[in-house]
Each structure stands twice: as structure tokens, then as C-alpha cells.
Amino acid sequence: MQRLRPYLFIAPALAVIAIVFVYPVVEVARLSLFRVSGGRESFAGLGNYLSLFRDPVFLRALQHNGLLLVAVPIMLFLGLVLAVLLFEGVGGWKAYRSILFMPYILAIPVVGIVFSYIFQLNGILNQGLRAIGLDFLAADWLGSSRFALWTVMFVVIWKEFGFGVVLFLARLMSVEEELYEAASLEGAGWLQVLFRITIPQLATVIEFYVVIMVITMLSWVFNYVYVMTSGGPGNATMVAEYYIYLEGFRYNLQGIAAAASIVLLAVTAILILARSRITRRIELE
């Protein structure tokens, strides 16, 4: 009985996790093997997956999710640089910290609508460029297949990187001051302190942030796309999430939507596991 006691304590939490997370995933995996028509299910085996990978729209959506991962190192770099600058005592750093974190707490639909107006062909940005004689830089940022995805990426970076700044800054403020004092006495330069003390002390937080941002780029960009471009123009900003939404709710192809969900889950899990293994190998070396 003594051995079972710890499990009894965590049983309620495990039950909640199973109901909220495990059961939906199992149900989606089951549904991905069936075709649903007129409220009836018929077994399709891997048919939904085969149809999925023959669909150029889905393949393009996955490609766009992959391109959006470029934003992760950009956000990491910006977060690290700004966090270090604020940590080193820039005047008014508390105000700057609040300003940088403010976009992160804004609702995504609000951000999407505001930037939609800014990046329209006759939006504020292009009007400003024309007013200062830079007409050649004006473009249809959201209406052109050349710029639309990168514009959405810019908005995601603008909103999300502030979370990294606050996260890194919080960790830096808990680092022992003796480490920096010893480095100063040894005559270490700014770059030496950065790469020998600051970044190693941030290693676990950096890994956490990267994992969160990878998940964001793969499975949390739906709101941006839905509000700003609706996947257009010409599927130029189609991402896996929006594809799942269209297949499941607009076209009522629940089996295809479930299969796409499982593929997206698998890709996310593989990337996170790969990241963890690479980090462990680096630590062992």
C-alpha cells in the first residue's frame, strides 16, 4: 500500500491530463483512419494520409511552416541582445522592459487587424514611404505572394520576441554577481563575459524558449493567418493549422483534417526531440 500511495496522490492530476490531452489525441488519431460522410464513418486505413500527401496545398502549407521557423533564431537573437543590454543597467530599463513585453500580452486578432491596416497597399506604411519620396519601397505587403508570408513572419516576431526578453532578463537577475565580479578582476572583455558566463547561465532558459517558439511557428500561427490573409493570396500564406481548419470545418472533411493534425503533431514532436538530443550531445561534449 505504501508503494501505491504516491500514485494515489497524483491520480486526480493524471486523470485530468488523460481527459484533456490524451483522449483528444487518441480520438483524432482514430478519426484519421476513417472517412466521414453524412454522419457515418467508413474505415479508410491510410487513405486519408495518402490523399493528404498528394495534395499540393497541404505540402505547401508544411513548407510555409518550415519557412516560418526562420523566425526562431531571429527572435532568440533579439531577445538575448536586448535582455543583456537591459541587464547591464541601461537607464530606464524597467520602462523598456514593459514596452518590449507589451506586444506579447496583446490579443492576436487585435494585432492582426492593426497590422493589416498598416501593410495594405494604401496603408500607413506605404503612405509614409511615399510621403518621404521612397515610392520604390512601397509594396502590397499582404496582397503579394512574394511578400505576404514574410510580412506575417514580421508580425509574429514583433509580438512574440518580448517574451524572450523578459524570460532571459529574469534569469540573468538571478545569476550570482560573484561570477561577473571575478570575470572583471580577471580582465575579461564584454564578449568573453557574454560567451563564457551569460550565455551558459541562460542555456536552459534558451532551450525552453526555443522549444516554445518552435511550437508557436508550427501550431500557433493560425490566428495571424486567419485575421491578416486567410491563407492568401493564392495559398501564399497557407499553413498547416489553417489547412486543418478549412478541411475540417469549411469542407467537412474530418478524416483529412484529423490526418493533417496527426502529421503536424508528429513533425512538432520530432523537431522538439531532435532539439533535445542535440542539446544533450553539446552538454556532454
N, C-alpha and C positions, 0 to 999 in steps of 0.2 A: 504493500500500500504506500510505503514511503517513497518508492520509486515513481509511483504514478502521481504523487501529489503535485510536482511541478507542472505536469501536463494538464492536470485539472485546473490549475490556476490560469493557464494560457488557453484553455479550451474555448472560452467565450470569444476571445480575440481571433482565434483560428477559425471559428465558425463564421464570424462576420467577414473575415477575409475570403473564406471559401464562397460565401453567398454573393459578396460584392464583386470579387475579382475572378475567382477560379471558375465558378459556374458560367458566367457570361462567355469566357474564353472557350470553355468546353462546348457550349451551345453554338457559338459561332463556328467552331471547327466542325461540328456535326452538320450544321446547315450548309457549310461549304461543299459538302458531298451530295447535296440534293438540289433538284430543280423545283422551284415553287411556282405553280400555275393555278389560278383560281382557288387559292387557299389549300391546294393539295400538294403534297410533296412526293417526288419520284426520285429514286436513287440514281445519281449520275456518276458516282465514283470520282475520278479525277477529271471528269469532263469540264467542270467549271474552271479548273486550273488551266486546262489546255486552251479553252476559249479565251481565258484571261491573257495568256502569253502570246496568243495570236492577234490580240487587239493592239494595234499601234498606239492608240490613245493611252492605254494603261502603261505601255512601255515608255512612252514619252513622259508620262506623269512620274514614273520612277526616276527617269533621267533628270527631271527637274528637281526632285527631292535631293538627288545626289549633288546637283549643282548648288543647291541651297546650303549644303554642308560647308561650302567655301566660307560662309558667314561665321562659322565656329572659330577658326583661328583668328579672324579679324576681331571678333568680339573679345576673345581671350587676350589679344594684344592690347586693345584699347582699355580693357578692364585692368590689366596689370599695370600699364603705364600710368593711367590716371590714379589708381589706388596708391602706387608708390609715390607719386607726386604729392598727393594729399597727405600721405603718412609722414612725409618729410617736412610737414609744417607749413604748407602754403597758406598765406593769410586768408582768413575767411573759409577755411577748409570745410567747416560744418555746413555752411550755406551751399558750397559747391557740391558737397555730398548729397544734400537734399535735392538740389537741382538735377543732378545726374540720375538720381533714383526715381524722380518724379515720373518720367515716361513709363517706367516699369509698372506702376500701380494704376495707370490709366486703362480704361476698358478698351479692348482691341477694336470693337466696332467704332468707337469714337475716334481712335487713332486712324483707322482705315478711312473713315469718311472725310476727316480733315485733310489727310494727305491726298485723297482722291481729288479734292478741290485744288490743292496746291499743284499737283502734277498733271492736271488737264492740259489739253493743247492751248487753251486760253486761260490757264490757271495763273495763280500768283507768281509762281517761279518763272514761267515764260514771259509774263508781263514785265517782271523785274529785269530779266535779261534784255528784253527789247528796249526797255527804258534807258539802259546804260550802254546801248549800242552793241550788244552781244547777240544779235539776232541769229547768228550762225550756230549758237549753242542751244537755241530753243528747239525742243522736240516734243513729239507726242509720247510722253514718258510711259503712259499706261495704255495707249491705243496702238502702239507699235510693237510688233512681235520681237523686234530687235532689243527694245529697252524694257519691256514690261516686267519680265522676271527679275531683272537686276534692280528695278525700282522697288518691287515688293521686298526684295532682299534688303535694300537700304532701309526701308521702313522697319523691318524686323530687327535689324541691327540697332537702329536708333532707339527702339523701345526696350530691347532685351539686355543690352550690354551694361546698363546701370546696375542691374542685379549683381553682375560680376564685380563691379567696383566696390559696392558695399560689402559683398562677401569677402573679397580679398582684404579690404581695409579692416574689417572686423578681426580677421585672423592676424594681420600684422600688428594690431594694437595689443594682442595677447602674447607676442614674441618677447622673450626676455631681453631687456635693454643691455644686459651684460655682453651679449653677443656682438652688438653694434659698437659698444664701448671698446671691447677687445680688438675688433677689426680696426677701429680708429687709431688705437695705440700702436697697432702693427703697421700702420700707414697704408691700409688697403684703400684703393680707389673706389669711385662710385660703382663702376661696372663690376669690380671684384666683389663688392658687398652685395650687389644685385644677384650675381650668379652663384656666389658661394654661401650666402645667408638667406636673402629674401626669398628667392625662388624655391630653394629646398624647403624652407619653412612653409611655403604655400603649396607644396606638392600635392597633399591630399585634397586640399580645397580646389586646386586646379583640376584634378581628376574628377571630382564631384561636379564642378561647373561644366566641364567638357561633356560629361555624360548627360547632364540636364539639357544642354544646348543641342546635342545630337538628337535627343528625343524630341526637342522642340522643332527642329528643322524637318524631322521625318513625320511627326504626327501632331504638331500643334500650329501649323500654318493655315489651316482651313479657314479660320475667321478672317485672316488678312486677304486671302484669295477671294472668298465669298463676298466680302464687302467692297474690295477695290476693283476686281477684274472679272469675277465669275468664271475664272478659268481661261478667259480670252486674253488677247484676240487670237482666234484660230487655235485654241488649246495651248497658247504660248506660255500660260501660267498654270496649266493643269497640273495638279499634284495628286498624290495617291489618296489623300483624305477626301478631296473634292470629288474625285472619281468614284470613291465608295459611296459618297452621298448621292451622286447622280444615279448610279446603278441601283442603289437600294431604295431610294425614296422617290426619285422622279420617274425612273423607268421600271420600278418594281421588280428588278432582277435580284432578288435577295440572295440567291445562291452565288451569283457572280460577286456581289458586294461582300459576302462573307468570305469567299476565297481571297479577294483582294485584301481584306482585313488581316487574314492569316499570313499572307505574304508580307505585308507591311510589318506585322508583329515579328515575323521571323527575321527580316532584314534588320530591324532595330535591335533585336536580341543578339544577332551575330556581330554587329558593329560594337555593341557595348562589351560583349565578351572578348572580342579582339582587342579593344582598347585596354581592358583589364589585364589581359595576358601580356601585352606589350609593356605596360607599366610595371608589372611584376618582374619581367625579364630585365628591364632597365635598373630596377632596385637591386636585383641580385648581382648585377654586374658592378 
